[in-house]
Every structure is written in C-alpha cells, then in structure tokens.
Amino acid sequence: MDNDAPTIPAGFEPLPEMTTIPLVGSIACGTPITAEENVEARIGIPAAWNADFALTCKGDSMAPRYQDGDVVCIRCQPEVENGQIAAVRIGEEATLKRFYQEGETVTLVPVNPAYTPLVYRGPELSDIQIEGRVVGFCRGE
C-alpha cells in the first residue's frame, strides 16, 4: 500500500483527471470587445471537458448562466448546433452567445432577457466565425 496516497474521506470522490489549457484573454458577455490573443496564464481543468482554451467573461448578457468574471472553457470547432453557447468572432471582436442559424440568418442570443439578440444576414455572414463551443466553466466565490 502506498503511504503517500491521500486518504479520501467516506462520501467524497477523488478529483477528476486534470489537464491545463491557456487562458487567452476575455470575451464579451454584452457588447463585443476586442478579443485578446495573448496567453495570460495556464489553468487546470477536468480533462474530460476536452477544452482547448479558456476566456474570462466580461459583462452580464449571459447571466445568470455565466457571470462577469467566470472563466469559460472552449473546445475549438467551426460549427455548433442550434442553441449551443459558442464563442463567436465578429470581425476582430468576439462574443459569447447562444447560436442559431436558419438559412442565411445567424442569430446570437444572450441568456439575459435585458439584452437584444444580434442578427446577421447575407453578406454580414462573412464577418462571423465560430471559434468554438463552451464545454465547461469555473466560478470563484
């Protein structure tokens, strides 16, 4: 028996397998802000999330699901299903919204009903790029 292994109290589960990903800046949860490309830190997350990078939420358009200061973990993928929450680049800015596409119309919907959905059609669609899907998040106290 390994005497260095921690003893887990009855009723508790061991921590999941962890990995690290880069925290690369912040993402708007309100009006889009300039997406920062510099790695600020590396953070530990559960490996099962299969996330590629993390962003710090700014604003309250995704509240109460994601709050200002939460760290969202993103899996890089160029497409998401309707209704999934995605990091979406609009030109040089990025925002976190629930994504919907119907034909030639993309609608980015905030969770907070105080905010208006963003609607893009036709030629405006060339400015939109899905960076990835939210697969987990961390919130401090």
DSSP file (Angstrom, degrees, kcal/mol; ACC not computed):
  #  RESIDUE AA STRUCTURE BP1 BP2  ACC     N-H-->O    O-->H-N    N-H-->O    O-->H-N    TCO  KAPPA ALPHA  PHI   PSI    X-CA   Y-CA   Z-CA
    1    1 A M              0   0    0      0, 0.0     2,-0.7     0, 0.0     3,-0.0   0.000 360.0 360.0 360.0 137.4    0.0    0.0    0.0
    2    2 A D    >   -     0   0    0      1,-0.2     3,-0.9     2,-0.0     0, 0.0  -0.703 360.0-165.2 -83.3 114.4    1.3    3.5   -0.9
    3    3 A N  T 3  S+     0   0    0     -2,-0.7    -1,-0.2     1,-0.2     0, 0.0   0.639  86.0  61.8 -74.4 -14.0    1.6    5.6    2.3
    4    4 A D  T 3  S+     0   0    0      2,-0.1    -1,-0.2    -3,-0.0    -2,-0.0   0.608  78.8 104.3 -86.3 -12.0    1.9    8.8    0.2
    5    5 A A  S <  S-     0   0    0     -3,-0.9     2,-0.1     1,-0.1     0, 0.0  -0.496  79.3-114.2 -71.8 135.1   -1.5    8.4   -1.4
    6    6 A P        -     0   0    0      0, 0.0     2,-0.5     0, 0.0    -1,-0.1  -0.384  24.2-122.7 -68.2 146.7   -4.1   10.8    0.1
    7    7 A T        -     0   0    0     -2,-0.1     0, 0.0     0, 0.0     0, 0.0  -0.796  20.6-145.1 -90.2 127.1   -6.9    9.2    2.1
    8    8 A I        -     0   0    0     -2,-0.5     3,-0.1     4,-0.1     4,-0.1  -0.827  20.5-121.9 -95.4 123.3  -10.3   10.2    0.7
    9    9 A P    >   -     0   0    0      0, 0.0     3,-1.8     0, 0.0    -1,-0.0  -0.227  38.9 -85.9 -61.4 151.8  -13.0   10.6    3.4
   10   10 A A  T 3  S+     0   0    0      1,-0.2     3,-0.1     3,-0.0     0, 0.0  -0.298 115.8  26.4 -56.8 137.9  -16.1    8.5    3.2
   11   11 A G  T 3  S+     0   0    0      1,-0.3     2,-0.3    -3,-0.1    -1,-0.2   0.352 102.2 102.5  89.4  -6.2  -18.8   10.1    1.0
   12   12 A F    <   -     0   0    0     -3,-1.8    -1,-0.3    -4,-0.1    -4,-0.1  -0.793  60.7-140.8-109.6 153.8  -16.3   12.0   -1.1
   13   13 A E        -     0   0    0     -2,-0.3    -3,-0.0    -3,-0.1     2,-0.0  -0.824  27.2-105.0-108.2 150.8  -15.0   11.3   -4.6
   14   14 A P        -     0   0    0      0, 0.0    -1,-0.1     0, 0.0    -6,-0.0  -0.333  47.7 -89.1 -67.9 157.7  -11.4   11.7   -5.8
   15   15 A L        -     0   0    0      1,-0.1     3,-0.1    31,-0.0     2,-0.0  -0.322  48.8-107.1 -61.0 148.4  -10.7   14.7   -8.1
   16   16 A P        -     0   0    0      0, 0.0     2,-0.1     0, 0.0    -1,-0.1  -0.291  47.2 -78.2 -71.0 164.6  -11.1   14.0  -11.8
   17   17 A E        -     0   0    0     29,-0.1    30,-2.8     1,-0.1    31,-0.5  -0.445  59.5-150.0 -60.0 134.7   -8.1   13.7  -14.0
   18   18 A M  E     +A   46   0A   0     28,-0.3     2,-0.3    29,-0.1    26,-0.1  -0.735  21.4 177.7-113.1 158.9   -6.9   17.2  -14.7
   19   19 A T  E     -A   45   0A   0     26,-2.5    26,-2.6    -2,-0.3     2,-0.4  -0.885  25.6-117.0-142.9 173.4   -5.1   19.0  -17.6
   20   20 A T  E     +A   44   0A   0     -2,-0.3    24,-0.2    24,-0.2    22,-0.0  -0.927  25.6 179.8-119.7 147.7   -4.1   22.6  -18.3
   21   21 A I  E     -A   43   0A   0     22,-2.0    22,-2.6    -2,-0.4     2,-0.3  -0.941  35.5 -94.0-136.4 158.7   -5.2   24.9  -21.1
   22   22 A P  E     -A   42   0A   0      0, 0.0    32,-2.6     0, 0.0     2,-0.7  -0.548  21.4-143.5 -76.6 138.0   -4.3   28.5  -21.9
   23   23 A L  E     -Ab  41  54A   0     18,-3.2    17,-3.2    -2,-0.3    18,-1.2  -0.912  24.8-177.7 -92.5 111.9   -6.3   31.4  -20.6
   24   24 A V  E     -     0   0A   0     30,-2.4     2,-0.4    -2,-0.7    31,-0.1   0.321  43.4 -75.6-105.2   8.2   -6.1   33.7  -23.6
   25   25 A G  E     -     0   0A   0     29,-0.3    31,-2.6    12,-0.1     2,-0.3  -0.981  63.5 -46.6 139.5-150.2   -8.0   36.8  -22.6
   26   26 A S  E     - b   0  56A   0     -2,-0.4    10,-0.5    29,-0.3     2,-0.4  -0.829  34.3-150.9-125.9 162.4  -11.6   37.9  -22.2
   27   27 A I  E     - b   0  57A   0     29,-2.4    31,-2.0    -2,-0.3     2,-0.2  -0.989  28.0-107.1-134.2 142.3  -14.8   37.6  -24.1
   28   28 A A  E     -cb  95  58A   0     66,-1.2    68,-2.2    -2,-0.4    31,-0.2  -0.443  23.9-177.5 -71.7 135.7  -17.7   40.0  -24.2
   29   29 A C  S    S+     0   0    0     29,-3.4    32,-4.1    -2,-0.2    33,-0.4  -0.573  86.2  16.4-121.7  62.7  -20.9   38.9  -22.5
   30   30 A G  S    S+     0   0    0     30,-0.2    29,-0.1    29,-0.2    -2,-0.1  -0.774 131.1  11.0 168.7-129.2  -22.6   42.1  -23.6
   31   31 A T  S    S-     0   0    0     -2,-0.2    -2,-0.2     1,-0.1    30,-0.0  -0.612  94.5 -99.5 -72.4 133.6  -21.3   44.4  -26.3
   32   32 A P        -     0   0    0      0, 0.0     2,-0.3     0, 0.0    63,-0.2  -0.233  42.2-162.4 -56.3 142.2  -18.5   42.6  -28.2
   33   33 A I  E     -D   94   0A   0     61,-1.1    61,-1.9    -7,-0.1    -5,-0.3  -0.811  35.5 -76.3-120.1 163.6  -14.9   43.6  -27.1
   34   34 A T  E     -D   93   0A   0     -2,-0.3     2,-0.4    59,-0.2    -8,-0.2  -0.411  49.7-125.4 -61.3 127.7  -11.6   43.1  -28.9
   35   35 A A        -     0   0    0     57,-1.2     2,-0.4    -2,-0.2    -8,-0.1  -0.630  21.2-138.8 -77.4 128.8  -10.5   39.5  -28.5
   36   36 A E        -     0   0    0    -10,-0.5    -1,-0.0    -2,-0.4    57,-0.0  -0.733  12.8-165.3 -91.5 137.0   -7.0   39.3  -27.0
   37   37 A E        +     0   0    0     -2,-0.4     2,-0.3     2,-0.1    -1,-0.1   0.490  54.5 103.8 -99.7  -5.3   -4.7   36.7  -28.5
   38   38 A N  S    S-     0   0    0    -14,-0.1     2,-0.5     1,-0.1    -2,-0.1  -0.590  74.8-119.6 -84.3 139.0   -2.0   36.7  -25.7
   39   39 A V        -     0   0    0     -2,-0.3   -15,-0.3     1,-0.2     3,-0.1  -0.654  27.8-176.7 -75.0 120.6   -1.9   33.8  -23.3
   40   40 A E        -     0   0    0    -17,-3.2     2,-0.3    -2,-0.5    -1,-0.2   0.809  61.9 -32.8 -86.5 -34.0   -2.4   35.3  -19.8
   41   41 A A  E     -A   23   0A   0    -18,-1.2   -18,-3.2     2,-0.0     2,-0.4  -0.957  57.2-104.7-168.8 174.4   -1.9   32.0  -17.8
   42   42 A R  E     -A   22   0A   0     -2,-0.3     2,-0.3   -20,-0.3   -22,-0.0  -0.981  36.9-164.1-116.0 135.3   -2.4   28.3  -17.9
   43   43 A I  E     -A   21   0A   0    -22,-2.6   -22,-2.0    -2,-0.4     2,-0.4  -0.885  18.5-119.1-121.9 151.9   -5.3   27.0  -15.8
   44   44 A G  E     +A   20   0A   0     -2,-0.3   -24,-0.2   -24,-0.2   -26,-0.0  -0.735  39.0 162.9 -89.6 133.7   -6.2   23.5  -14.6
   45   45 A I  E     -A   19   0A   0    -26,-2.6   -26,-2.5    -2,-0.4     2,-0.2  -0.926  48.8 -76.4-140.1 163.4   -9.5   22.0  -15.7
   46   46 A P  E >   -A   18   0A   0      0, 0.0     3,-1.6     0, 0.0     5,-0.3  -0.463  37.2-138.1 -61.7 131.1  -11.0   18.5  -15.8
   47   47 A A  G >  S+     0   0    0    -30,-2.8     3,-1.8     1,-0.3   -29,-0.1   0.807  97.5  71.5 -61.3 -30.4   -9.5   16.6  -18.8
   48   48 A A  G 3  S+     0   0    0    -31,-0.5    -1,-0.3     1,-0.3   -30,-0.1   0.698  83.9  69.6 -62.3 -19.2  -12.9   15.2  -19.7
   49   49 A W  G <  S-     0   0    0     -3,-1.6    -1,-0.3     1,-0.1    -2,-0.2   0.768  87.8-151.5 -69.4 -23.7  -14.0   18.6  -20.9
   50   50 A N    <   +     0   0    0     -3,-1.8     2,-0.2    -4,-0.3    -2,-0.1   0.874  32.5 168.6  52.7  40.9  -11.6   18.3  -23.9
   51   51 A A        -     0   0    0     -5,-0.3    24,-0.3    24,-0.1    -1,-0.2  -0.522  31.8-161.7 -84.1 152.3  -11.3   22.1  -23.9
   52   52 A D        -     0   0    0     22,-3.1     2,-0.3     1,-0.3    23,-0.2   0.717  69.3  -8.3-103.4 -30.1   -8.6   23.9  -26.0
   53   53 A F  E     - E   0  74A   0     21,-1.7    21,-3.3   -32,-0.2    -1,-0.3  -0.970  60.9-130.1-159.4 169.9   -8.5   27.3  -24.3
   54   54 A A  E     -bE  23  73A   0    -32,-2.6   -30,-2.4    -2,-0.3   -29,-0.3  -0.925  12.4-165.1-130.1 154.5  -10.3   29.5  -21.8
   55   55 A L  E     - E   0  72A   0     17,-2.3    17,-2.7    -2,-0.3     2,-0.5  -0.979  22.4-123.2-136.2 146.8  -11.7   33.0  -21.7
   56   56 A T  E     -bE  26  71A   0    -31,-2.6   -29,-2.4    -2,-0.3    15,-0.2  -0.807  31.7-124.0 -91.4 129.1  -12.8   35.3  -18.9
   57   57 A C  E     -b   27   0A   0     13,-3.3    12,-2.6    -2,-0.5     2,-0.4  -0.500  24.2-167.9 -73.8 137.6  -16.3   36.6  -19.2
   58   58 A K  E     +b   28   0A   0    -31,-2.0   -29,-3.4    10,-0.2     3,-0.2  -0.996  52.2  11.7-125.9 125.2  -16.9   40.3  -19.2
   59   59 A G  S    S-     0   0    0     -2,-0.4   -29,-0.2   -31,-0.2     3,-0.1  -0.462  78.5 -94.6 103.9-176.9  -20.4   41.8  -18.8
   60   60 A D  S >  S+     0   0    0    -31,-0.2     3,-1.2    -2,-0.1   -30,-0.2   0.185  80.6 109.0-129.5  17.8  -23.8   40.3  -17.9
   61   61 A S  T 3  S+     0   0    0    -32,-4.1    51,-2.9     1,-0.3    50,-0.7   0.720  88.2  45.6 -70.2 -17.4  -25.6   39.4  -21.1
   62   62 A M  T >> S+     0   0    0    -33,-0.4     4,-2.3     4,-0.3     3,-0.6   0.319  96.7 157.3-105.0   7.1  -25.1   35.7  -20.4
   63   63 A A  T <4  +     0   0    0     -3,-1.2     4,-0.1     1,-0.3    -3,-0.1  -0.501  51.7  24.4 -74.6 145.9  -26.2   36.0  -16.7
   64   64 A P  T 34 S+     0   0    0      0, 0.0    -1,-0.3     0, 0.0     3,-0.2  -0.999 127.4  47.4 -89.9  -5.0  -27.3   34.1  -14.7
   65   65 A R  T <4 S+     0   0    0     -3,-0.6     2,-0.4     1,-0.2    -2,-0.2   0.959 129.1  17.1 -59.7 -52.9  -25.7   31.2  -16.5
   66   66 A Y  S  < S-     0   0    0     -4,-2.3    -4,-0.3    -6,-0.1     2,-0.2  -0.986  82.0-160.7-121.7 130.4  -22.3   32.9  -16.9
   67   67 A Q    >   -     0   0    0     -2,-0.4     3,-2.6    -3,-0.2   -10,-0.3  -0.677  35.5 -76.6-109.9 161.3  -21.4   35.8  -14.8
   68   68 A D  T 3  S+     0   0    0      1,-0.3   -10,-0.2    -2,-0.2    -1,-0.1  -0.338 121.5  22.8 -52.9 125.8  -18.9   38.6  -15.1
   69   69 A G  T 3  S+     0   0    0    -12,-2.6    -1,-0.3     1,-0.4    71,-0.1   0.200  89.1 131.9  97.7 -15.2  -15.5   37.1  -14.1
   70   70 A D    <   -     0   0    0     -3,-2.6   -13,-3.3    69,-0.1     2,-0.6  -0.341  54.8-131.6 -64.0 152.4  -16.4   33.5  -14.8
   71   71 A V  E     -EF  56 138A   0     67,-2.5    67,-2.5   -15,-0.2     2,-0.4  -0.947  20.5-159.0-108.1 117.6  -13.9   31.5  -16.8
   72   72 A V  E     -EF  55 137A   0    -17,-2.7   -17,-2.3    -2,-0.6     2,-0.5  -0.798   8.1-141.5 -98.8 139.3  -15.4   29.6  -19.8
   73   73 A C  E     -EF  54 136A   0     63,-3.4    62,-2.9    -2,-0.4    63,-1.0  -0.870  18.8-158.0-103.7 129.5  -13.6   26.7  -21.3
   74   74 A I  E     -EF  53 134A   0    -21,-3.3   -22,-3.1    -2,-0.5   -21,-1.7  -0.887  13.2-152.2-115.7 132.9  -13.9   26.4  -25.1
   75   75 A R  E     - F   0 133A   0     58,-2.6    58,-2.0    -2,-0.4     2,-0.2  -0.920  33.6-118.6 -97.8 122.9  -13.5   23.4  -27.4
   76   76 A C  E     + F   0 132A   0     -2,-0.6    56,-0.3    56,-0.2    55,-0.1  -0.434  53.8 142.6 -63.7 124.7  -12.3   24.6  -30.8
   77   77 A Q        -     0   0    0     54,-0.8    -2,-0.0    -2,-0.2     0, 0.0  -0.897  48.1-139.8-162.7 138.4  -14.9   23.7  -33.5
   78   78 A P  S    S+     0   0    0      0, 0.0    52,-0.5     0, 0.0     2,-0.3   0.600  86.9  40.2 -79.2 -10.9  -16.0   25.6  -36.6
   79   79 A E        -     0   0    0     52,-0.1     2,-0.3    50,-0.1    54,-0.1  -0.977  60.8-173.3-136.9 149.7  -19.7   24.6  -36.2
   80   80 A V        -     0   0    0     -2,-0.3     2,-0.2    52,-0.1     3,-0.1  -0.931  31.3-103.6-134.1 160.8  -22.1   24.3  -33.3
   81   81 A E    >   -     0   0    0     -2,-0.3     3,-2.2     1,-0.1    18,-0.3  -0.519  52.4 -82.6 -80.8 153.1  -25.7   23.0  -33.1
   82   82 A N  T 3  S+     0   0    0      1,-0.3    18,-0.2    -2,-0.2    -1,-0.1  -0.303 117.9  23.4 -54.3 132.8  -28.6   25.5  -32.8
   83   83 A G  T 3  S+     0   0    0     16,-3.4    -1,-0.3     1,-0.4    17,-0.1   0.209  91.1 125.0  94.4 -14.8  -29.0   26.5  -29.2
   84   84 A Q    <   -     0   0    0     -3,-2.2    15,-2.8    15,-0.4     2,-0.5  -0.463  65.9-115.0 -76.1 152.0  -25.4   25.8  -28.1
   85   85 A I  E     +G   98   0A   0     13,-0.2    49,-2.4    49,-0.2     2,-0.3  -0.767  44.3 177.6 -90.2 128.0  -23.4   28.5  -26.5
   86   86 A A  E     -GH  97 133A   0     11,-2.9    11,-2.0    -2,-0.5     2,-0.7  -0.904  38.8-120.8-132.0 153.9  -20.4   29.5  -28.6
   87   87 A A  E     -GH  96 132A   0     45,-2.4    44,-2.9    -2,-0.3    45,-1.3  -0.880  42.5-170.1 -88.2 119.0  -17.5   31.9  -28.7
   88   88 A V  E     -GH  95 130A   0      7,-3.0     7,-2.3    -2,-0.7     2,-0.5  -0.956  16.6-145.4-122.3 127.9  -18.2   33.8  -31.9
   89   89 A R  E     -GH  94 129A   0     40,-3.5    40,-2.5    -2,-0.5     2,-0.6  -0.793  10.9-170.7 -91.6 129.9  -15.8   36.1  -33.7
   90   90 A I  E >   -GH  93 128A   0      3,-3.2     3,-1.8    -2,-0.5     2,-0.4  -0.920  67.6 -52.4-120.0 101.0  -17.5   39.1  -35.5
   91   91 A G  T 3  S-     0   0    0     36,-2.7    38,-0.0    -2,-0.6    -2,-0.0  -0.580 123.5 -19.9  65.4-121.6  -14.7   40.8  -37.5
   92   92 A E  T 3  S+     0   0    0     -2,-0.4   -57,-1.2    -3,-0.1     2,-0.3   0.311 127.0  79.1 -99.2   7.2  -12.0   41.4  -34.9
   93   93 A E  E <   -DG  34  90A   0     -3,-1.8    -3,-3.2   -59,-0.2     2,-0.3  -0.760  63.3-149.8-114.8 161.1  -14.2   41.1  -31.9
   94   94 A A  E     -DG  33  89A   0    -61,-1.9   -66,-1.2    -2,-0.3   -61,-1.1  -0.964  12.3-179.7-132.8 149.7  -15.6   38.1  -30.0
   95   95 A T  E     -cG  28  88A   0     -7,-2.3    -7,-3.0    -2,-0.3     2,-0.6  -0.968  25.7-128.2-143.5 157.8  -18.7   37.5  -28.0
   96   96 A L  E     + G   0  87A   0    -68,-2.2     2,-0.3    -2,-0.3    -9,-0.2  -0.946  47.8 140.1-109.1 118.8  -20.3   34.6  -26.1
   97   97 A K  E     - G   0  86A   0    -11,-2.0   -11,-2.9    -2,-0.6     2,-0.4  -0.968  59.1 -91.0-152.0 162.7  -23.9   33.9  -27.1
   98   98 A R  E     -IG 109  85A   0     11,-2.7    11,-3.1    -2,-0.3     2,-0.4  -0.717  52.3-136.8 -76.7 129.0  -26.4   31.1  -27.8
   99   99 A F  E     +I  108   0A   0    -15,-2.8   -16,-3.4    -2,-0.4   -15,-0.4  -0.744  28.6 171.2-101.1 133.9  -26.0   30.4  -31.5
  100  100 A Y  E     -I  107   0A   0      7,-1.7     7,-3.0    -2,-0.4     2,-0.4  -0.997   6.5-174.8-137.8 136.1  -28.9   29.9  -34.0
  101  101 A Q  E     +I  106   0A   0     -2,-0.4     2,-0.4     5,-0.2     5,-0.2  -0.995   7.4 173.8-132.3 130.1  -28.7   29.6  -37.8
  102  102 A E  E >   -I  105   0A   0      3,-2.7     3,-1.3    -2,-0.4     2,-0.2  -0.924  66.0 -57.9-132.9 107.6  -31.6   29.3  -40.2
  103  103 A G  T 3  S-     0   0    0     -2,-0.4    -1,-0.0     1,-0.2     0, 0.0  -0.415 123.6  -8.9  59.7-122.2  -30.7   29.5  -43.8
  104  104 A E  T 3  S+     0   0    0     -2,-0.2    18,-1.3    -3,-0.1     2,-0.4   0.036 119.8  89.7 -96.3  25.0  -28.9   32.8  -44.5
  105  105 A T  E <   -IJ 102 121A   0     -3,-1.3    -3,-2.7    16,-0.2     2,-0.5  -0.986  52.0-170.3-127.3 127.5  -29.6   34.2  -41.0
  106  106 A V  E     -IJ 101 120A   0     14,-2.8    14,-2.9    -2,-0.4     2,-0.5  -0.959   6.2-167.8-112.5 131.4  -27.5   33.8  -37.9
  107  107 A T  E     -IJ 100 119A   0     -7,-3.0    -7,-1.7    -2,-0.5     2,-0.6  -0.983   7.7-160.0-121.7 127.0  -28.9   35.0  -34.5
  108  108 A L  E     -IJ  99 118A   0     10,-3.1    10,-2.7    -2,-0.5    -9,-0.2  -0.929  17.5-163.0-106.7 115.4  -26.7   35.3  -31.4
  109  109 A V  E     -I   98   0A   0    -11,-3.1   -11,-2.7    -2,-0.6     2,-0.1  -0.867   9.8-143.0-111.0 124.6  -29.0   35.3  -28.4
  110  110 A P        -     0   0    0      0, 0.0   -48,-0.2     0, 0.0   -13,-0.1  -0.461  13.9-135.5 -74.9 155.1  -28.0   36.4  -24.9
  111  111 A V  S    S+     0   0    0    -50,-0.7   -49,-0.2    -2,-0.1   -50,-0.1   0.869  89.1  80.3 -74.8 -38.8  -29.3   34.5  -21.9
  112  112 A N  S >  S-     0   0    0    -51,-2.9     3,-1.9     1,-0.2   -49,-0.0  -0.581  75.4-148.7 -73.1 117.9  -30.2   37.7  -20.1
  113  113 A P  T 3  S+     0   0    0      0, 0.0    -1,-0.2     0, 0.0   -52,-0.1   0.600  90.0  76.2 -67.2  -9.0  -33.5   39.0  -21.5
  114  114 A A  T 3  S+     0   0    0      2,-0.1     2,-0.3   -53,-0.0   -53,-0.1   0.632  88.8  72.9 -73.5 -11.9  -32.4   42.6  -20.9
  115  115 A Y  S <  S-     0   0    0     -3,-1.9   -85,-0.0   -54,-0.2     0, 0.0  -0.787  82.4-125.1-106.6 148.8  -30.2   42.3  -23.9
  116  116 A T        -     0   0    0     -2,-0.3    -2,-0.1     1,-0.1    -4,-0.1  -0.701  30.1-108.9 -90.1 138.1  -31.3   42.2  -27.6
  117  117 A P        -     0   0    0      0, 0.0     2,-0.5     0, 0.0    -8,-0.2  -0.290  28.5-124.1 -60.3 151.5  -30.3   39.3  -29.9
  118  118 A L  E     -J  108   0A   0    -10,-2.7   -10,-3.1     2,-0.0     2,-0.4  -0.887  27.5-162.4 -99.1 127.1  -27.7   40.1  -32.6
  119  119 A V  E     -J  107   0A   0     -2,-0.5     2,-0.4   -12,-0.2   -12,-0.2  -0.942   8.6-175.5-119.0 132.1  -28.9   39.2  -36.1
  120  120 A Y  E     +J  106   0A   0    -14,-2.9   -14,-2.8    -2,-0.4     2,-0.3  -0.981   7.1 177.6-128.3 137.5  -26.7   38.8  -39.2
  121  121 A R  E >   -J  105   0A   0     -2,-0.4     3,-2.1   -16,-0.2     4,-0.2  -0.939  45.4 -24.3-137.5 156.8  -27.9   38.1  -42.7
  122  122 A G  G >  S+     0   0    0    -18,-1.3     3,-1.8    -2,-0.3     4,-0.3  -0.098 128.8   9.7  49.9-124.1  -26.5   37.7  -46.2
  123  123 A P  G >  S+     0   0    0      0, 0.0     3,-1.4     0, 0.0    -1,-0.3   0.745 120.3  70.1 -62.8 -24.0  -23.1   39.4  -46.8
  124  124 A E  G X  S+     0   0    0     -3,-2.1     3,-1.7     1,-0.3     4,-0.3   0.766  83.6  73.3 -62.9 -23.6  -22.8   40.1  -43.0
  125  125 A L  G X  S+     0   0    0     -3,-1.8     3,-1.4     1,-0.3    -1,-0.3   0.758  81.7  68.8 -64.0 -24.1  -22.3   36.3  -42.5
  126  126 A S  G <  S+     0   0    0     -3,-1.4    -1,-0.3    -4,-0.3    -2,-0.2   0.716  95.3  56.4 -68.2 -18.1  -18.8   36.6  -44.0
  127  127 A D  G <  S+     0   0    0     -3,-1.7   -36,-2.7    -4,-0.3     2,-0.4   0.539  92.9  87.8 -86.1  -7.6  -17.7   38.5  -40.9
  128  128 A I  E <   + H   0  90A   0     -3,-1.4     2,-0.4    -4,-0.3   -38,-0.2  -0.798  48.0 170.0-103.0 131.7  -18.9   35.7  -38.5
  129  129 A Q  E     - H   0  89A   0    -40,-2.5   -40,-3.5    -2,-0.4     2,-0.5  -0.984  29.4-134.4-139.2 126.6  -16.7   32.8  -37.4
  130  130 A I  E     - H   0  88A   0    -52,-0.5   -42,-0.2    -2,-0.4     3,-0.1  -0.695  17.3-174.0 -78.3 123.0  -17.4   30.3  -34.7
  131  131 A E  E     -     0   0A   0    -44,-2.9   -54,-0.8    -2,-0.5     2,-0.3   0.800  57.0 -63.9 -85.2 -32.8  -14.3   29.9  -32.6
  132  132 A G  E     -FH  76  87A   0    -45,-1.3   -45,-2.4   -56,-0.3     2,-0.4  -0.969  50.4 -77.7 166.2-178.9  -15.7   27.0  -30.5
  133  133 A R  E     -FH  75  86A   0    -58,-2.0   -58,-2.6    -2,-0.3     2,-0.3  -0.836  41.2-109.9-111.6 142.8  -18.3   25.7  -28.1
  134  134 A V  E     +F   74   0A   0    -49,-2.4   -60,-0.2    -2,-0.4   -49,-0.2  -0.570  37.9 169.6 -69.8 127.5  -18.5   26.2  -24.3
  135  135 A V  E     -     0   0A   0    -62,-2.9     2,-0.3     1,-0.4   -61,-0.2   0.431  62.4 -15.1-118.8  -4.9  -17.7   22.8  -22.6
  136  136 A G  E     -F   73   0A   0    -63,-1.0   -63,-3.4     2,-0.0    -1,-0.4  -0.951  56.9-150.1 178.7 168.1  -17.3   24.0  -19.0
  137  137 A F  E     -F   72   0A   0     -2,-0.3     2,-0.4   -65,-0.3   -65,-0.2  -0.990   7.2-142.6-153.6 160.4  -16.8   26.9  -16.8
  138  138 A C  E     -F   71   0A   0    -67,-2.5   -67,-2.5    -2,-0.3     2,-0.4  -0.970  14.3-170.8-125.8 140.1  -15.2   27.9  -13.5
  139  139 A R        -     0   0    0     -2,-0.4   -69,-0.1   -69,-0.2     2,-0.1  -0.997   9.8-149.6-134.1 131.0  -16.6   30.4  -11.0
  140  140 A G              0   0    0     -2,-0.4   -70,-0.0   -71,-0.1     0, 0.0  -0.302 360.0 360.0 -84.1 177.6  -14.9   31.8   -7.9
  141  141 A E              0   0    0     -2,-0.1    -1,-0.1     0, 0.0    -2,-0.0   0.465 360.0 360.0 -90.0 360.0  -16.8   32.9   -4.8
